[in-house]
Amino acid sequence: MKQFLLTMAGVFAGLVLFLIGVPFLLIVMAAGAAKPAPTPAQTVLALDLRDPLTDQDPVNPFASIGRRSMSVMSVIETLDRAGRDGKIKAVLVRLPEGGMPPAAADEIRLALKKFRATGKPVVAHSQGLYPSGVITSTYMVGAAADEFWMQPGASLQATGLAAEDVFFKRFFDKYGVKADYEQRYEFKNAVNPYLYSDYTPPHREAQLSWMGSVYGTTLVNAATDRKQAPQALRTSLEAGPYLAEDALKLKLIDKVGQVKDAETAVLAKAGKGAELVEFEKYMRASRERVPRPGPAIAIVEGEGAIMTGHDGTANPFSSSSAMYSDDIAEALYDAIEDKDVKAIVFRVSSPGGSDTASEQILAAVRAAKAAQKPVVVSMGTYAASGGYWVSSEASAIVAHPTTLTGSIGVFGGKFALGPALERFGVDVRQVSVGGDYAGAFGAGGEMNQAQRAAFAGWMDRIYTNFVDRVAEGRKLSPERVREIAKGRVWTGAQAREIGLVDEVGGFYQAVDKAKALAGLKGDVRLKRMTTQVSPFQALESALGVSANSARTLAAAAWIFGDPRAKGLLDEMAQERMRSSGAMVLAPTPVK
């Protein structure tokens, strides 16, 4: 009876998903595919940066359901198109109240300056800047505008940069937990909070070094854009916090006013009859659907932890991202085989991950170079550890001055929980067959002497492999790489000085570098190679059904007899054909 009830409950849940969830998702998918409204002749784009930013668009089409977010790549590509679009007259930027990821702020700053270079104004508005994250990066973006507005009575608290770590060593000692880890080497400090109760000298040195570099870069850029001496701007900001009215007197901002006042001002700059349009609406409407012929630069993107395997959309509604080695390598090999592709820009934003997955991706980078197709890495927010491994042998590396990179090192280990659990009457016992190392990662206790020696040897080999790849790719001696490695994180500006990065700049600087290496001139099309999962594929994967079953599910929505739903589904079907390369001459009228 119990099994019968469980089975019936499962059937009922499936029916609810089938009859309610699936039609809802299908209608949402169709609505997203509907033809966008035309752009007004006099348009001001409203770019809202207050929602979280990813570096790249998510692979899964449902990842953004229930949350508002944009990617840095979509923002800069849309600003590039807007700069060439005669209908777009200006941009209004809404700034977040907290700090932005430094490299993301760098990339958007460059895009805004490129937009302004076309003669179109940018107005930025802030409702306050508070000491959360790298707040000077947010201030830097505001400083890149023609006019920097702030709401009356709002606070400007861009006085510096602070970071805080929580150390668990004394807590672990109290409860008998042992963090059994190995590091290569002293700057590979990701596990330091488990091993120590305070910053070690190398940990403190590295932390203050990259923080100082990021802080200095943001202030110099902001001072340059506001036509002030960097030291004078730094002195003024550090003497804060200020109210908006005081910041205006010190020339830290340009105007004080409500958001509505800034909107009115920028619309006046755009000309008579100008309209405000949400940035995301224009972004969706302006994307090119028909690729242009001729030579191309392939764009391969990877964001998140580096892992082996395929994405597979096991959970299409997850907002997390990862670089799956099979997918990234496949995209690189596709670019190699594409006769139109003359060079590759590999956008990397990753804190690291699996060494074997990183090596698989690096092998594809090598193959591209062997096929006479230069590979230029464009580093995003970070390209550290495995993120640097996959970049190390590229033809050239371009990073933002505030990108966190390097971290050429490795760590690994386990938590030994046995002694802690014993205090609560829980005993952990282990049995094993084969070699002694088979039980090295059991939770019951620390590794024995032989297990630790074997583990340490394995860590040494991974570290040596990493060093060798960097030495080969960057044309440095292994001895020099070991000096600047040791797990230390560098900013892009620092990495440029020590030979880990070729140029400081953003995505379009990487594109220019790829063009130069490939001998291309003029306007070259960009061809995105990274696989994007369609809504149908994601839905099929989520429900564990075949393509035929998915079509049956789509047909089920028709049972409701709602002509509007049928019309949306028809529009979605046409959009799916377009995405597959079909030419749909005219939309089917909704009856």
N, C-alpha and C positions, 0 to 999 in steps of 0.2 A: 504493500500500500504506500509506503514511504517513497519508493522509487517511482510509483505511478504519479503521486502528487508532484514530485520533482519534475517529472517529464511534462506533466500538464502545465506546470508553472513556466517551464522553458518554452513550450509551444505558445502559451499566452503572451509571454514577453516577445517572442518572435513575431506574432501577429500584430502586436502594438507597433513594433518597429516597422513592419511591412506596411501597415495601413495608415500610419500617422507619420513616422519618421522619414520613411523613404520618399513619399510624395512631397513632404516639406523640403527635403534636401534637393529633390529634383527641381522644384519650383525655384529654390534659391539659386541653384546652378543656372537655370534658364534665365532668371532675372539678371544674373551677372553677365550673361552672354548677350543680353538685349542691346540693340543698337543705341549708342550713346547720343545725347543731344548735341547738336552742332555748337561749335565755339562761337560766342558773340564776336562781332567785328572789333570791339574795343574791350579787351578783357584784362582784368587784374587777377592774377592767381593768388589764392590764399593758402600759403604753405604753413601748416600747423606742425611744429616740431615738439609739441608737448607730450605726444604719445611715444612709447618705446620705439627705438630704431634697431632693426637688424642690419647687418651689412648687405645681405642679398635677399631676394625674394624667396619665400619658402618653396620647396619642391612640391609639397602636398597642397592641393588646392583648397582644402578645408582648414588649414592650419590657422588661419586668421579669423575663423568664425568665433564670435563672442569677444573679440578684442580688436582694438584699433591699433594698427601699426603700419609703418612703411619701411622700406629698405633704403639704405644710403645709395645703393646702385640705382634704384628706380628714381630717386630724387634727382641725382645728378644727370641721369640720362634724360629725364623730363625737362629739367632746366636747360639742357643743351638744345633740345628740340624747341623749347619755348623761345630761346634766344633767336632762333631762325624763323619763327612763326610771326608773320606780320600782324596777326590778330592779338598777340600778347603784348601788352604795353607796359606792364609793371608787375612786381611781385610784392606781396605783403607777407612777412614772416612773423609767426607767433612763436616766441621763445619759451622754452621750458623754465620752470622755477629752480630746478636743480641742475647739476652738471651733466654735460653730454660726454659720451666716449670721445676722448681727445682726437683720435684719428678720424672718426666720423665727422667731428666738427671741422677738422682740417679739410676733408673732402668736400663738405658742403660749402665751406668758406670759398674754396677755389671755384666751385660751380657758380656761386653768387657773383664773384668777381668777373668770371667769364660772361655771365649774363649781363652785368653792368657794362662790360666793354662794348656791347652792341648798342649802347646809348639808352638803355631802358633802366628806369630807376628801381631800387629795392628799398623798402621801408620795413624796419624791424620794430616790433613792439614787445615789451616785457611787462608782466604784472608782478615782477619782483625776482631778484636773484639771491638765492639763499645757499649757505655753505653745506651743500650736499654733493658729493662727488667732485669732479674737476669743474668747478663753477667758472673758472677763468676760460674754459673752452666755450661755454655758453656765451660769456661776455664777448669773446673773440668773434663769434658768429654775428652777434649784434653789431659789433664794430665794423664788420665788413659791409654794412648797408650804407646807402646814401644818407638815411636819417635813422637815428636810434632813439625810439620813443620809450617812455616808461610811464606807467600809470601813476597818477597823483598819490602821494603817501606811501608808495611801494618802497621796498628796501633793496638797496644794492649792497650785497655782502660778499663781494668777490675779493676777499682779503688774503687768500692763500690757499694752500692745498694740504690736506691732512689725510692720513690713512691709519686704520686701526686693525690690529689682528688680535684674535682671542687665542690664548695659549692654554692647553688642557693638561700639561704635564703633571701639575700638582693634583688635579682632579683624578687623573689616571692612577697616580701613586696612592691616593687615598683609597681607591676602590679596587686596586690590584690589577688594573688593565695595563698591558705592556704593548707599546707601539714598537713592533719588531721590523724596522725599515733599514734599507741601505740607500745611500745617496751618492751620486757621482756628479759634482763634488760639493764643496762647502756652500756654493751659491745656489744649489738646487734646493730651495728652501720651502717647497710646497708642503712638505710634511713637518717642517720645524715646529708648528704649533702643537704637534703631538709628542715631540721629542724634548722640548725645552719649555721653560716658564717665562722666557723673555727673548728678545732679539739677540741672536749671536752677532758678533762684530761683522762677519761677511753679510749676514741677512740685513742688518741695519745699513751697511754701506751701499748695498745694491738698491735697497728700497729708496733711500734718500737720493741716490744718484739718478734713477729714472724719474722720480718725482720732481727733482730739481730741473731736469731737462725738459719735461713736459711743461712745467710751470713757466720756465723761461721762454720756451717757444711760443706759448699762447700769449704771453705779455708782449713779446716782440712783434708778433703778427698784429695784435690789436693796436699797438702803438703805431705801427706802420700805416694801418688803415685809417686811424684817426689823426694821422699826421702830428704825432707827439713823440717826444724823446722817450725811449723805453724806460729809462730810470725814473723820469718824471711821472709817467703813468703808474709805474710800480709803487712809487712813494705815495701817490694819491690813493690808489686802491687799498694799500695795506693800512692806511690811516683810518679806513672805514670801521664799521658800516655807516652807510648814509641813507637818508630818505631821498626820493627821486628829486625833490627840489634842490637839495644840497648837491647831488650828483650833477645836476644841470649847471649850477654855478661853477663847479670845478671842471666843466667841459668833459665829463665822463660820458654823458649822453647829449643828445641834441634837443629833444623836446619832451615836455611833460603833458600827457593827455590820456584820455580813455581810449579803449580799443576803437570805439566808434569814431573818435576824432582822427585816429590814424587812418582808418578806412576811408573817411571823407577826404583826407589829404591825398592819399595815394590815388583815389579815383579821379581827383581833380588833375593830378599829374598825367593820368592816362588819357584825358580828353573828354569831351562832351559825350554823354551817353554811355560811359564806361560801366561795365558790370563786374561784380566780384564773383569768381568761380572757384570752387574748391579744387585744390591742387590734384587730389586723387581722381576727381571726375575727368579733368583734362588729361591726366596721366593715362587713364584707360582709353580715352577717346583718341589720343594722338599716337598710339603705338602703331608702327608700320605692320601691315598684314601681308603685303606682297614683297618678298625679298627682291632686291635689285641684283642684276647680273654683274659679273666681273670679279676681279680679285677681292679677297676678303681676309680679314683678320678674325680668327676664331676666338671666342670668349668662353673660357671654361671657368666655372665658379665652384668654390668649395668653402663652406662655413661650418664651424663647430668641431667637436672632437673627431679625430680620425679613427675610423673603425674598419675592419675587414668586412667584405660582403657587399650586398646590394641594399638599397633603401627598402625596397619591397613594400613600402607604405603599410607596414604592419599595424600602425596606429595612425591613420591619416588625419586625425584630429589633434595630434600632438603638436604643441608649438615649439618643441625643441628641434634643433637642427644638428646634423652630423655630416661629416665627409666620409662617405662609404667608398672604400678603395676601388671596388669593382666599377662603380658608377663613374668616378672621376677618371680612372684609367681608360674606361671605354670611351668617354667623351674625348680624351686626348688622342686615342687611336682613331676615332672617327675624324678628327681634325687632320690627322696625318694622311688618311686615305682620301680626303676631300681635295680634289684637284684645284678648286677655287681658293682654298686656304693657303696663304703664303707665310703666315706667322701666327703665333698663338699668344694671347694674353691670359695668364692664369691668375685669377683673383683668389687670394688666399686670406681667410680670416679664421685662424684656428689656434687654440692654446696648446695643441699637441694631441697625443693619443698613442695608438699602437705603432711600434717600430716596424712590424712586418707590413702593416697596411701602408705606412709611410713609404716603405721601400718599394711596394708595388706601384704606387703613384709615381715615385721618382724614376722607376724603370720606364714608364711611359713618357716622362719628360726627356729622358735620354734618347728614346726611340724617335721622338719628334726632332731633336737636334740632329740625329743621324740621318733623318730624311730631309735635311736641309731646310727645316722649318723652325726658325728661331722661337724660343719660348721666353717671354718676359713675364716675370711674376710681379703682380701689383698687390702689395700687402695692405690689408685693411686694419681693423682695430688692433689685431695682434697676429703674428705669424711666428709663434715661439715653439720650442721643442720640436715635436713632429711637424708643426707648421713650418719650421725652418728646414727640417729634413727634406720635405718635399720640394722646397724652394732652392736648396743649396746648389744644384747643378744646372739651374736655368741659365739661359744666355745672358740675362741681365735681371737685376732685382731693383724695383722701384718701391720705396716705402715712404709713408708720411713721416715727418720729423717726430711725431708723437706715437707712431706705431710701436708696440712692444714686441720685440723680436729676439732672436738669439736663443737663450736658455738651452745651449748645447750641452745636454746632460741627461741623466736618467735617474729615476728612483723607483723603488718597489718594495713590497713587504706585506705585512699583515698586522692585525691586532690579535694579540694572544689574550683571550677572554676567560680562559679556564680558571685562574686564581680568583677573578672577580665573581664568577658564577658560583664557585665553591662556597662563598660567604652566604649565599642564598639557598644552599642545599642542592645546587645543580652541579652534577659531575659530567665532565666531558671526557670520553674515552675513545681511543682510536685503534683500529686494526688496519693492517695494510699487507699487501703482497708485493713482491718485486724489490726494487732498490730502496734504500733508506730515504732517498729524496722524495719518494712518492708521498710521504706524509708531511713534507716540509711546511705546507701552508694550512695545516690544521689549526683550528682556533683554540685548541686546548692548552697550548703552551708555546714557549719560544723555540726557535730552531735549535737543534743540537749543533755541536761544533762542525761535524761533517756536512750537515745540511747548509749551514751558513757559509762554509767555504765554497761549496758548489754554487750556491746562490750568488755569492760575491763574484765568483769567476764569470758567471753568466752576465752579471751587470757590467763587469769590466769589458766583456766582448761587445756588448751593445754600445757602450760608450766609445770604444775604439772604432767601431763601424761608423758611428756618427761623425767622429772627428775625421776619419778618412774621407768620407763623402764631402764634408765641408772643405777639406784641404784640396781635393780634386776639383770641386766646382768653383771655388773662389781663388784658385791658383795661389794658395798659401801653403807654407810648410806645416806638417803635422805639429811640430813644436810650437809654431805661432798660434795655431788653432787651439792647442791645449792651454795656452796662456790666456786667451780671451774666452774660453769655453767655461768649464767648471760649473755649468748650469746657470750662468749669470744672464739676467735679462738686461737688454739694452734698448734704448729708444732708437727709432729710425735715424735720427740725427747722429747719435753716438755710433750706431752701426756703420754709418757712412764713413766716419773717421777711422774706424779700425778695419775696414775692408769687407764687412759682411753684407753691405748694401752698395749698389752702384750709384743710384740717384735718389734724391729726396723729391717727392712729388706724389700726385694722385693718379687716379685711373687713366685719365686722358694723357697724362705724361707718359704712362706705360704704353698706351696705344701709339703715341708718337715714336717712342723708342722701338717698338715692334716694326712700325713702318720703315724706320731708318735702317734697321737690321735686315729687313727683307727687300730694301731698295724700292719701296713703294712711295709714290708722291700723290698729292692731291687728296680728294675726299674718297676714302676707302670704306666700304661697308663693313660693319661688324656683324659677325654671325655667331649667335649663341649656340654652343654645342651641348651644354649640360642638359641632361634629360629632365623635362618637366612632365610630371604625372598629370594626366587628364582627370577631370572629375569622375568620369565613368570608371577609369582604372582604379582610382582611390576607393570608390564605392564598392566596386567588385572585390577589391582586396579586403576592405573592412568587413563585408558580409560573407566572404568566403564563397562567392558564387562565380559561375562562368560568365562569359560575355553574353551568351544566349539568355541566361537567367537574369542578367542585368537588364536586358531589353524587355524581358517579361515584367520586371519590377517597374520599369518606366511605363509600360502599357497599363500597369495596375492603377496608376494615377488617373487614367482616363475614366475609371469606373465611377469616379466622383461626378462625372458629367459636367464639370465646370468648364465652359468654353474658354475662359481666360487661362486656366491651367493648361488646356490643350494647346492654346496659342503659344504660351510660353515654352512648352515642350517642343513644339514645331520650330520655334526660333532657336532653341538649344540644339536641335538636330542639325539645323543649317549651320550653326556656329561650329559644331563638331566637324562637319564636312569641310568648312573653311580651314580649320586647324589642321586637317589632314591633307590640305593642298587643293581641295575641290573649289571650283569657281561657282558660287551661288549668285546667279544673275539678279535675282530680285527676291525680297522676302515674301513668304506666303501670307496673304492678308488674314488678320484675325477676324473671324466671323462672329 
